[in-house]
Amino acid sequence: MAKQQSPWFDAAGWGFWGIVFGMLVGPCVFLAWKIKRTQTAWVLPIGVGLLLAALGAGFVSWAVNGVVQYRRKKQRLVERKRAKKRK
């Protein structure tokens, strides 16, 4: 009987992106706040920080999805080889 795979580890989705985004918002806004000029409006570093956090979270999600999909592909190949040997 085939083993049931949990869909939990199938892909890193929007929930994972949201968690990583939440973790990156503080440091990115702080970094943007530190490099701003004194005449800059307070909204601009916050917006830049949010943009950097969103891009960073997207990159991390992309990398994690790549690893998860690579491991899943390798697992399917191993299962296919086992099935061929049994025949």
N, C-alpha and C positions, 0 to 999 in steps of 0.2 A: 504494500500500500504506500502511496506517495505521501511524503511528509508535507503537511500544510505550512506554508510560509505566511508569516504575519505581514500584513500590508504596512505595518508601522515602519519597517526599514526599507520599503520599496523605493522611496525617494525623499529627499529633504525638501519639503514644500514651503508654503507661505508661513506656516506656523514657525518653522525653523528660521526663516528669514526674519520674521518679526522679533524673535528672541535675540538673534544676533544684532539686529538693528537697535533694539533696546539697550544691548550691552555696549554698542559703539557710539550711541548718541552723546553720552556725557563726555568721553575723551575727545570726540571730534569737535563738539561745540567749544570745549575748553581750548583746544588747539587753535581753532578759528578765532576765538576771542583774544588769544595771546598774540596773534600775528596781525591783528587789525590796527589801523591808524586811529589816532585820537579823534579825528573828525568824522569817522565812520558811524553811521546810524547803528543802533543796537540790534536792529532786525537783520542786518546783513550777515554778521558772523553766525547768528543762529541758523539762518537759511543755508549758509555754506556748510556749517557743521552737519545739518540734517542731510544735505546732499552728499557729503562725504560719507556719512554713516550709511546711507542707502546704497551707495556704490560699493562700499566695503562689505556690507551684508550680502549684496548680490554676488560679489566675487567669492566670498566664503561659501555661500549656498551652491554656486556653480561648481566649486572645487569639491565640496562634499558630495554633491550629486554625481560628479564624475567618478569618484572613488566607489560610491555605492553601486553605480551601474556597472563599473568594471568588475567588481567582486561578484555581482549577480550574474554577469555574463560568463565569468570563469566557472561559477557554480553550475550553470546550465550546461556548459561544455563537459564538465566532469560527469554530470548526471547522464548526458547523452552517451558518453563513452561507456559508462557502466551498463546502460541499457543495451548497447550494441554487443557487449561482451556476454551478456546473459542469453542472447538469442542464439 
